[in-house]
């Protein structure tokens, strides 16, 4: 009888996941790769929609709205920065109030509204300035306040929508695997690799087919298809509803963290007890009833432990549980790693701005076909796809044998390799640009900004290596911030990985404006002009290479100091033991 009862309990997930009505879920009925397949396919179509807009946006701003190089590049990075910052708001709403599923659905409606208005803005003649063929955009008629209001209003409505979808969709996917089941935990380790695979599959379509349509057919169809793609993606997500597992909202993570900090500051003179067991903590039953997990006290960031010292007051702003303190520590410990990823995110911002602008100055003909400059971003995607597959299928298996780590290497080690690639990329980009500028001088096209007679394919190395860097850094970054966040703050943790991209884009805008302004002082021409043939992007990229090298040193110091959080289950330990057993078995056979 006891065995039958244990078997029935084992059929239910043990990580606190429920259905939409709040009932416990059977592992065999919901979740796993069945549920994830809907989420992954959603992401293919949604990424096609997003990158269908962002990949070629700088060319729309320069060619159709007649903006200069610095202005258009900054408008792109400011918008993309907002896209990646708003997920903090979406994560808060999901974790504190509505849950991931409903937050995602409401945000999808906002997202779709923004995309629809944007399609109208590029389609109706009354919502854009008249066409202009003058190569000097400063001579063209500028967009009116109405044109800009409608266009940017739609762009930023779209940004608010993505704030609710981005932090929740990947988290919903990861929630489909139970950390307490070794088999599902192992599947979760591969999930983020295949998640990025789906992202870049959709991106590849956007950077090739959609960009070609925008350049050669028209912007109406070029923006209409991404809007249709987004609608299809939401329908696909809804089709999988009956298979999803859900995490219950646990209250505002910001309020819980604020209580810990305030309580610790209020008791800064209080002496910590030598035995952590004397600190305030709730009974284990209080956590299990709510599907939460108790966390033991750790010696890191000891000052915050004062929030759990008993002083007679039971006010939540004066006394916090050890678990609440440890959750706050986990989020704070990740902040230095978060900051260290801002600079690499700034490099990613160059792909759809200056890298694309470079492409417009080169010979785009391959036979009778002309390559759209923004399509070079497709090589980032292709490189990423190949790298992720090779990493997951070969690199991980080789490293597992050497390190006995189920992931092959640690997440921070994977990020380190990605950061090394960023240094190499900017060195190559600088040398390539210097070569392009020398050719421009030789052929007398510096002043008139004419085409430099060399193939656009010379830019390929910087695009291809960017994809390889993403396979290491971006995949590991998403998994790291999700994995290291407390169970009750997973959406907020996921939003960290998006915040880095947002801050990277804002940093890109700041650096571009600042460098452009400083280098124009004292009668100098400046490094970044509307005419790239008269600019010095080679100096700017060399500056980025130095910045990456300095940031790399900072990152190494931060990783040395970082302490990984304790696992809530024994699944990783079980997988590690299995790896050791498979390693030792052949040697045992040889001995016998």
C-alpha positions as CSV (number, residue, x, y, z in Angstrom):
1,X,0.0,0.0,0.0
2,X,2.8,2.4,1.0
3,X,4.6,1.5,-2.3
4,X,1.5,2.3,-4.3
5,X,1.1,5.6,-2.5
6,X,4.8,6.5,-3.1
7,X,4.4,5.6,-6.8
8,X,1.4,8.0,-7.1
9,X,3.3,10.8,-5.4
10,X,6.2,10.3,-7.8
11,X,3.9,10.8,-10.8
12,X,3.4,14.4,-9.7
13,X,6.0,17.1,-10.2
14,X,7.9,18.0,-7.0
15,X,9.0,21.6,-8.0
16,X,5.6,23.2,-7.0
17,X,4.3,23.5,-10.6
18,X,0.5,23.5,-11.1
19,X,-2.1,23.8,-13.9
20,X,-3.9,27.0,-14.6
21,X,-6.5,26.2,-11.9
22,X,-3.8,25.7,-9.3
23,X,-4.0,21.9,-9.2
24,X,-0.8,19.7,-8.9
25,X,0.2,18.3,-12.3
26,X,1.1,14.8,-13.4
27,X,4.6,14.5,-14.9
28,X,3.3,12.3,-17.7
29,X,0.4,14.6,-18.7
30,X,2.1,18.0,-18.8
31,X,5.5,19.6,-19.3
32,X,8.7,18.1,-20.7
33,X,9.7,18.4,-24.4
34,X,6.0,18.1,-25.5
35,X,5.1,21.4,-23.9
36,X,8.4,22.9,-24.8
37,X,7.9,22.2,-28.5
38,X,5.1,24.8,-28.6
39,X,7.2,27.3,-26.8
40,X,10.3,26.7,-29.1
41,X,8.2,27.0,-32.3
42,X,6.6,30.2,-30.9
43,X,10.0,31.6,-30.5
44,X,11.0,30.9,-34.1
45,X,8.1,33.0,-35.4
46,X,8.4,35.7,-32.8
47,X,12.1,36.2,-33.4
48,X,11.3,36.3,-37.2
49,X,8.9,39.2,-36.3
50,X,11.2,41.1,-34.0
51,X,14.3,40.8,-36.2
52,X,12.2,41.5,-39.3
53,X,11.9,45.0,-37.8
54,X,15.2,45.5,-36.0
55,X,17.7,44.1,-38.6
56,X,17.0,46.7,-41.2
57,X,15.7,49.5,-39.1
58,X,18.8,51.7,-39.5
59,X,18.3,51.7,-43.3
60,X,14.7,52.7,-43.0
61,X,15.7,55.6,-40.7
62,X,18.4,56.8,-43.1
63,X,16.7,56.1,-46.5
64,X,13.0,56.8,-45.7
65,X,13.1,59.1,-42.6
66,X,16.3,60.8,-43.9
67,X,18.3,60.7,-40.6
68,X,22.1,60.9,-40.3
69,X,24.5,58.1,-39.3
70,X,24.9,59.0,-35.6
71,X,21.2,60.0,-35.2
72,X,19.9,56.8,-36.8
73,X,22.4,54.5,-35.1
74,X,21.5,56.1,-31.7
75,X,17.7,55.8,-32.4
76,X,18.1,52.1,-33.2
77,X,20.2,51.4,-30.1
78,X,18.0,53.5,-27.8
79,X,14.9,51.5,-29.0
80,X,16.7,48.2,-28.8
81,X,17.9,49.2,-25.3
82,X,14.3,49.9,-24.3
83,X,13.3,46.5,-25.7
84,X,15.8,44.7,-23.4
85,X,15.2,46.9,-20.3
86,X,11.4,46.6,-20.1
87,X,11.6,42.9,-19.3
88,X,12.3,43.9,-15.7
89,X,8.8,45.3,-15.5
90,X,7.3,42.2,-17.2
91,X,9.2,40.0,-14.8
92,X,7.9,41.9,-11.8
93,X,4.3,41.7,-12.9
94,X,4.7,37.9,-13.6
95,X,6.4,37.0,-10.3
96,X,4.3,39.3,-8.1
97,X,0.8,39.4,-9.6
98,X,-0.4,37.7,-12.7
99,X,2.0,34.7,-13.2
100,X,4.0,34.1,-16.3
101,X,1.2,32.8,-18.6
102,X,-1.2,35.6,-18.2
103,X,1.5,38.3,-18.2
104,X,2.7,36.8,-21.5
105,X,-0.7,36.8,-23.1
106,X,-1.6,40.4,-22.2
107,X,1.8,41.6,-23.3
108,X,1.4,39.7,-26.6
109,X,-1.7,41.8,-27.4
110,X,0.2,45.0,-26.8
111,X,3.1,43.7,-28.9
112,X,0.8,42.8,-31.8
113,X,-0.9,46.3,-31.6
114,X,2.5,48.0,-31.9
115,X,3.5,45.8,-34.9
116,X,0.2,46.6,-36.7
117,X,0.5,50.4,-36.3
118,X,4.2,50.2,-37.4
119,X,3.1,48.4,-40.6
120,X,0.6,51.2,-41.3
121,X,3.3,53.8,-40.6
122,X,5.7,52.4,-43.3
123,X,2.8,51.8,-45.7
124,X,0.7,55.0,-45.9
125,X,2.4,57.9,-47.8
126,X,0.8,60.4,-45.4
127,X,2.8,58.9,-42.5
128,X,6.3,59.4,-44.0
129,X,8.3,62.1,-45.8
130,X,8.4,62.1,-49.7
131,X,11.1,59.9,-51.3
132,X,14.6,61.5,-51.8
133,X,17.4,60.2,-54.0
134,X,20.1,62.7,-52.9
135,X,23.0,60.7,-51.4
136,X,23.5,63.5,-48.8
137,X,20.5,63.0,-46.4
138,X,20.9,66.5,-45.0
139,X,19.5,67.9,-48.3
140,X,16.3,65.7,-48.0
141,X,13.0,66.8,-46.4
142,X,12.9,65.6,-42.8
143,X,10.1,63.6,-41.3
144,X,7.4,65.8,-39.6
145,X,6.5,65.6,-35.9
146,X,3.4,63.5,-36.9
147,X,5.5,61.1,-38.9
148,X,7.9,60.6,-36.0
149,X,5.1,60.4,-33.4
150,X,3.3,57.6,-35.2
151,X,6.5,55.7,-36.1
152,X,8.2,55.9,-32.7
153,X,4.9,55.5,-30.9
154,X,4.4,52.2,-32.6
155,X,8.0,51.2,-32.0
156,X,7.9,51.9,-28.3
157,X,4.4,50.3,-27.9
158,X,6.0,47.2,-29.4
159,X,8.8,47.6,-26.8
160,X,6.4,47.6,-23.9
161,X,4.8,44.4,-25.3
162,X,8.1,42.6,-25.6
163,X,8.8,43.6,-21.9
164,X,6.1,41.2,-20.9
165,X,6.9,38.4,-23.4
166,X,10.7,38.2,-23.3
167,X,11.3,37.4,-19.6
168,X,8.4,35.0,-19.4
169,X,8.5,32.8,-22.5
170,X,11.9,31.3,-21.9
171,X,11.1,30.9,-18.2
172,X,7.8,29.2,-19.1
173,X,9.9,26.8,-21.3
174,X,12.4,26.1,-18.5
175,X,9.6,25.6,-16.0
176,X,8.5,22.5,-18.0
177,X,11.3,20.5,-16.5
178,X,11.3,19.4,-12.9
179,X,14.6,20.0,-11.1
180,X,13.8,17.1,-8.7
181,X,13.8,14.5,-11.5
182,X,17.4,13.7,-12.8
183,X,16.1,12.9,-16.3
184,X,14.2,16.1,-16.6
185,X,17.1,18.1,-15.1
186,X,19.4,16.7,-17.7
187,X,16.9,17.7,-20.4
188,X,16.8,21.2,-18.9
189,X,20.6,21.5,-19.4
190,X,20.1,21.2,-23.1
191,X,17.0,23.3,-23.2
192,X,18.8,26.7,-23.4
193,X,21.0,25.5,-26.3
194,X,17.9,24.5,-28.3
195,X,16.1,27.7,-27.1
196,X,18.9,29.8,-28.7
197,X,18.8,27.5,-31.8
198,X,15.1,28.4,-32.2
199,X,15.8,32.1,-31.8
200,X,18.5,32.2,-34.4
201,X,16.4,30.0,-36.8
202,X,13.7,32.7,-36.8
203,X,16.4,35.4,-37.0
204,X,18.0,33.7,-40.1
205,X,14.7,34.0,-42.0
206,X,14.3,37.6,-41.0
207,X,17.9,38.5,-41.9
208,X,17.7,36.9,-45.3
209,X,14.1,36.7,-46.8
210,X,12.5,39.6,-44.9
211,X,15.5,41.9,-45.4
212,X,15.6,41.1,-49.1
213,X,11.8,41.9,-49.4
214,X,12.2,45.2,-47.6
215,X,15.1,46.2,-49.9
216,X,13.8,45.0,-53.2
217,X,10.0,44.6,-52.9
218,X,8.8,47.1,-50.4
219,X,8.5,48.0,-46.7
220,X,4.7,47.3,-46.6
221,X,5.2,43.6,-47.3
222,X,8.5,43.6,-45.4
223,X,6.8,44.7,-42.2
224,X,3.4,43.0,-42.9
225,X,5.0,39.5,-42.9
226,X,6.6,40.0,-39.5
227,X,3.3,41.1,-38.1
228,X,1.6,38.1,-39.5
229,X,4.4,35.9,-38.1
230,X,3.8,37.3,-34.6
231,X,0.1,36.5,-34.8
232,X,0.9,33.0,-35.9
233,X,3.4,32.6,-33.0
234,X,0.8,33.6,-30.4
235,X,-1.7,31.1,-31.9
236,X,0.9,28.4,-31.6
237,X,1.6,29.2,-28.0
238,X,-2.1,29.1,-27.2
239,X,-2.4,25.7,-28.9
240,X,0.0,24.2,-26.3
241,X,-1.9,25.6,-23.2
242,X,-3.2,22.2,-22.0
243,X,0.3,20.9,-21.8
244,X,2.0,23.6,-19.8
245,X,3.1,23.5,-16.2
246,X,2.9,26.8,-14.3
247,X,4.6,28.4,-11.3
248,X,2.4,30.3,-8.8
249,X,3.2,34.0,-8.3
250,X,5.0,34.5,-5.0
251,X,4.7,38.2,-4.4
252,X,7.0,41.1,-5.4
253,X,10.7,40.1,-5.5
254,X,11.6,43.8,-5.2
255,X,9.6,44.2,-2.0
256,X,11.1,41.0,-0.5
257,X,14.6,42.2,-1.3
258,X,14.0,45.7,0.0
259,X,12.7,44.3,3.3
260,X,16.0,42.4,3.8
261,X,18.2,45.4,3.0
262,X,16.1,47.8,5.2
263,X,16.1,45.3,8.1
264,X,19.9,44.7,7.8
265,X,20.6,48.5,7.8
266,X,18.3,49.1,10.8
267,X,20.2,46.4,12.7
268,X,23.7,47.3,11.5
269,X,25.0,47.5,15.1
270,X,23.6,44.1,16.1
271,X,26.1,41.3,16.6
272,X,25.6,38.2,14.5
273,X,25.2,34.9,16.5
274,X,28.1,32.4,16.0
275,X,25.5,29.7,15.2
276,X,23.4,30.4,12.1
277,X,20.6,28.2,13.6
278,X,19.9,31.0,16.0
279,X,18.7,33.2,13.1
280,X,15.0,33.5,12.3
281,X,13.6,30.9,10.0
282,X,10.2,29.5,9.3
283,X,9.3,25.8,9.7
284,X,10.0,23.5,6.7
285,X,6.2,22.8,6.5
286,X,5.5,26.5,5.9
287,X,7.5,26.3,2.7
288,X,6.3,22.9,1.4
289,X,2.7,23.9,1.8
290,X,3.2,26.9,-0.6
291,X,5.4,24.9,-2.9
292,X,8.5,26.9,-1.9
293,X,12.0,25.8,-0.8
294,X,14.0,26.6,2.3
295,X,17.6,27.8,1.9
296,X,20.3,27.4,4.5
297,X,22.3,30.4,5.7
298,X,25.6,31.1,3.9
299,X,28.7,33.1,5.0
300,X,28.8,35.4,1.9
301,X,27.5,39.0,2.2
302,X,27.3,38.4,6.0
303,X,26.0,41.9,6.7
304,X,22.6,40.9,5.2
305,X,22.3,38.1,7.8
306,X,21.6,40.8,10.4
307,X,18.1,41.0,8.8
308,X,17.4,37.6,10.3
309,X,18.7,38.3,13.8
310,X,15.9,38.1,16.4
311,X,15.6,41.4,18.4
312,X,12.0,41.2,19.7
313,X,10.3,42.9,16.7
314,X,8.3,40.8,14.2
315,X,7.8,43.6,11.7
316,X,8.6,42.3,8.2
317,X,10.8,45.4,7.7
318,X,12.8,44.5,10.8
319,X,12.9,40.7,10.8
320,X,13.3,38.5,7.7
321,X,13.7,34.7,7.4
322,X,17.0,33.2,6.5
323,X,15.5,32.0,3.2
324,X,14.4,35.5,2.3
325,X,17.9,36.8,3.1
326,X,19.5,34.1,1.0
327,X,17.2,34.9,-2.0
328,X,18.3,38.5,-1.8
329,X,22.0,37.5,-1.6
330,X,21.6,35.3,-4.7
331,X,20.2,38.2,-6.7
332,X,22.9,40.7,-5.4
333,X,25.7,38.2,-6.1
334,X,24.8,38.2,-9.8
335,X,25.1,42.0,-10.1
336,X,28.9,42.1,-10.8
337,X,28.5,39.4,-13.5
338,X,25.6,41.4,-14.9
339,X,27.7,44.6,-15.1
340,X,30.6,42.7,-16.7
341,X,28.3,41.7,-19.6
342,X,27.4,45.3,-20.6
343,X,30.4,45.8,-22.8
344,X,30.0,42.6,-24.9
345,X,26.3,43.6,-25.3
346,X,27.5,46.9,-26.7
347,X,29.5,44.9,-29.3
348,X,26.3,43.1,-30.3
349,X,24.6,46.4,-30.9
350,X,27.1,47.2,-33.7
351,X,25.8,44.3,-35.8
352,X,22.6,46.0,-36.8
353,X,24.0,49.6,-36.9
354,X,27.6,50.3,-37.9
355,X,28.3,46.9,-39.4
356,X,25.3,47.3,-41.7
357,X,26.2,50.9,-42.6
358,X,29.7,49.6,-43.6
359,X,28.0,47.1,-45.9
360,X,26.2,50.0,-47.8
361,X,29.6,51.4,-48.9
362,X,30.9,48.1,-50.5
363,X,30.2,46.2,-53.7
364,X,27.1,44.1,-52.9
365,X,26.9,42.2,-56.2
366,X,27.5,38.4,-56.3
367,X,26.9,37.6,-59.9
368,X,23.6,39.2,-60.8
369,X,22.3,39.1,-57.2
370,X,22.8,42.1,-54.9
371,X,23.2,41.2,-51.2
372,X,21.1,43.5,-48.9
373,X,23.6,44.9,-46.3
374,X,21.4,43.8,-43.3
375,X,21.4,40.2,-44.7
376,X,25.0,39.8,-43.5
377,X,23.4,39.4,-40.0
378,X,22.2,36.1,-41.4
379,X,25.8,34.9,-41.1
380,X,25.7,35.7,-37.4
381,X,22.7,33.4,-37.3
382,X,24.2,30.6,-39.4
383,X,27.4,30.7,-37.3
384,X,25.4,30.6,-34.2
385,X,23.2,27.6,-35.3
386,X,26.3,25.6,-36.3
387,X,28.2,26.5,-33.1
388,X,25.3,25.6,-30.8
389,X,24.8,22.2,-32.5
390,X,28.6,21.5,-32.4
391,X,28.8,22.7,-28.8
392,X,25.8,20.5,-27.6
393,X,26.6,17.4,-29.6
394,X,30.4,17.3,-29.4
395,X,32.1,19.9,-27.2
396,X,29.9,19.1,-24.1
397,X,30.5,15.3,-24.5
398,X,34.2,15.7,-24.8
399,X,34.4,18.1,-21.8
400,X,32.1,15.9,-19.7
401,X,34.7,13.1,-19.9
402,X,37.5,15.5,-18.8
403,X,35.7,17.5,-16.1
404,X,32.8,15.1,-15.0
405,X,30.6,18.2,-15.1
406,X,27.1,17.5,-16.6
407,X,27.4,20.8,-18.5
408,X,30.9,20.0,-19.8
409,X,32.3,23.3,-18.5
410,X,30.8,25.8,-16.0
411,X,28.5,28.5,-17.2
412,X,31.0,31.2,-16.2
413,X,33.8,29.4,-18.1
414,X,31.5,29.3,-21.2
415,X,30.9,33.0,-20.9
416,X,34.6,33.6,-20.6
417,X,35.3,32.0,-23.9
418,X,32.6,34.2,-25.5
419,X,34.2,37.3,-24.1
420,X,37.5,36.3,-25.6
421,X,35.8,36.1,-29.0
422,X,34.6,39.7,-28.6
423,X,38.1,41.0,-28.3
424,X,39.2,39.1,-31.4
425,X,36.1,40.3,-33.3
426,X,36.8,44.0,-32.7
427,X,40.5,43.7,-33.6
428,X,39.4,42.0,-37.0
429,X,36.7,44.7,-37.5
430,X,39.3,47.5,-37.0
431,X,41.8,45.9,-39.4
432,X,39.1,45.3,-42.0
433,X,37.9,48.9,-41.8
434,X,41.4,50.2,-42.1
435,X,41.8,48.2,-45.3
436,X,38.4,49.5,-46.6
437,X,39.5,53.1,-45.9
438,X,42.8,52.7,-47.7
439,X,41.0,51.4,-50.8
440,X,38.6,54.3,-50.6
441,X,41.6,56.7,-50.8
442,X,43.2,54.8,-53.6
443,X,40.1,55.0,-55.8
444,X,39.2,58.6,-54.9
445,X,35.8,58.0,-53.3
446,X,36.6,59.6,-49.9
447,X,34.9,62.9,-50.4
448,X,31.9,61.9,-52.5
449,X,31.1,58.8,-50.4
450,X,31.0,56.6,-53.4
451,X,31.1,52.8,-53.4
452,X,34.4,51.2,-52.5
453,X,35.3,48.6,-55.2
454,X,35.6,45.5,-53.0
455,X,33.1,42.8,-52.2
456,X,30.9,43.2,-49.1
457,X,32.0,39.7,-48.2
458,X,35.2,41.1,-46.6
459,X,32.9,41.9,-43.6
460,X,32.1,38.2,-43.2
461,X,34.7,37.3,-40.5
462,X,33.3,39.8,-38.0
463,X,29.8,38.6,-38.6
464,X,30.6,34.9,-38.4
465,X,32.7,35.2,-35.3
466,X,29.9,37.2,-33.6
467,X,27.7,34.2,-34.1
468,X,30.3,31.9,-32.5
469,X,30.7,34.4,-29.6
470,X,26.9,34.3,-29.1
471,X,26.9,30.5,-28.9
472,X,29.2,30.7,-25.9
473,X,28.3,34.0,-24.2
474,X,24.6,34.6,-24.9
475,X,23.4,31.0,-24.3
476,X,25.4,30.8,-21.1
477,X,24.2,34.2,-20.0
478,X,20.5,33.3,-20.2
479,X,21.0,29.9,-18.5
480,X,23.3,31.5,-15.8
481,X,20.8,34.2,-14.7
482,X,17.9,31.7,-14.8
483,X,19.8,28.9,-13.0
484,X,21.3,31.1,-10.3
485,X,18.1,33.1,-9.5
486,X,16.1,31.8,-6.5
487,X,13.1,29.6,-7.4
488,X,10.6,32.4,-6.5
489,X,12.5,35.0,-8.7
490,X,13.1,33.1,-11.9
491,X,11.4,35.7,-14.2
492,X,13.5,38.4,-12.6
493,X,16.6,36.4,-13.0
494,X,15.8,35.8,-16.7
495,X,15.3,39.6,-17.1
496,X,18.9,40.1,-15.9
497,X,20.1,38.5,-19.1
498,X,17.9,40.9,-21.1
499,X,18.9,43.9,-19.0
500,X,22.5,43.4,-20.1
501,X,21.5,43.8,-23.8
502,X,19.4,46.9,-22.9
503,X,22.3,48.5,-21.0
504,X,24.7,47.5,-23.8
505,X,22.6,49.3,-26.4
506,X,22.3,52.4,-24.2
507,X,26.0,52.3,-23.6
508,X,26.5,52.0,-27.4
509,X,24.4,55.2,-27.9
510,X,26.4,57.0,-25.2
511,X,29.8,56.0,-26.6
512,X,28.8,56.8,-30.2
513,X,27.6,60.3,-29.3
514,X,30.5,61.0,-26.9
515,X,33.2,59.7,-29.3
516,X,31.6,61.5,-32.2
517,X,31.5,64.8,-30.2
518,X,35.0,64.6,-28.7
519,X,36.7,63.7,-32.0
520,X,35.2,66.7,-33.7
521,X,36.7,69.1,-31.3
522,X,39.6,71.5,-32.2
523,X,38.7,71.5,-35.9
524,X,39.0,67.7,-36.4
525,X,36.7,65.9,-38.8
526,X,35.6,63.3,-36.3
527,X,35.6,59.5,-36.3
528,X,32.0,58.9,-37.2
529,X,30.4,61.0,-40.0
530,X,27.5,60.5,-42.4
531,X,30.1,59.7,-45.0
532,X,31.8,56.6,-43.7
533,X,34.6,56.9,-46.3
534,X,35.7,60.1,-44.6
535,X,35.2,58.6,-41.1
536,X,37.6,56.6,-38.9
537,X,35.6,53.6,-37.8
538,X,38.9,51.7,-37.6
539,X,39.9,53.9,-34.6
540,X,36.4,53.4,-33.1
541,X,36.6,49.6,-33.4
542,X,40.2,49.6,-32.0
543,X,38.8,51.5,-29.0
544,X,36.2,48.8,-28.6
545,X,38.9,46.1,-28.6
546,X,40.7,47.8,-25.8
547,X,37.4,48.3,-23.9
548,X,36.7,44.6,-24.3
549,X,40.2,43.6,-23.0
550,X,39.8,45.7,-19.9
551,X,36.3,44.4,-19.3
552,X,37.6,40.8,-19.7
553,X,40.1,41.4,-16.8
554,X,37.2,42.7,-14.7
555,X,35.1,39.7,-15.6
556,X,37.8,37.3,-14.6
557,X,38.2,39.0,-11.2
558,X,34.4,38.8,-10.6
559,X,34.2,35.1,-11.6
560,X,37.0,34.3,-9.1
561,X,34.9,35.9,-6.4
562,X,31.5,34.4,-7.4
563,X,30.0,31.6,-5.3
564,X,27.4,29.4,-7.1
565,X,24.1,28.9,-5.3
566,X,23.4,25.5,-3.7
567,X,21.2,23.2,-5.8
568,X,17.7,22.6,-4.5
569,X,17.8,19.0,-5.5
570,X,20.3,16.2,-5.9
571,X,19.7,15.9,-9.7
572,X,23.0,17.5,-10.7
573,X,24.8,15.3,-8.1
574,X,23.1,12.2,-9.6
575,X,24.1,13.2,-13.1
576,X,27.7,13.8,-12.0
577,X,27.9,10.4,-10.4
578,X,26.5,8.8,-13.6
579,X,29.3,10.5,-15.6
580,X,31.9,9.2,-13.2
581,X,30.5,5.6,-13.4
582,X,30.6,5.7,-17.3
583,X,34.2,6.9,-17.1
584,X,35.3,4.2,-14.7
585,X,33.4,1.2,-16.3
586,X,35.8,0.7,-19.2
587,X,38.8,0.7,-16.9
588,X,37.1,-1.8,-14.6
589,X,36.5,-4.1,-17.6
590,X,40.2,-3.9,-18.5
591,X,41.2,-4.9,-15.0
592,X,39.0,-8.0,-15.0
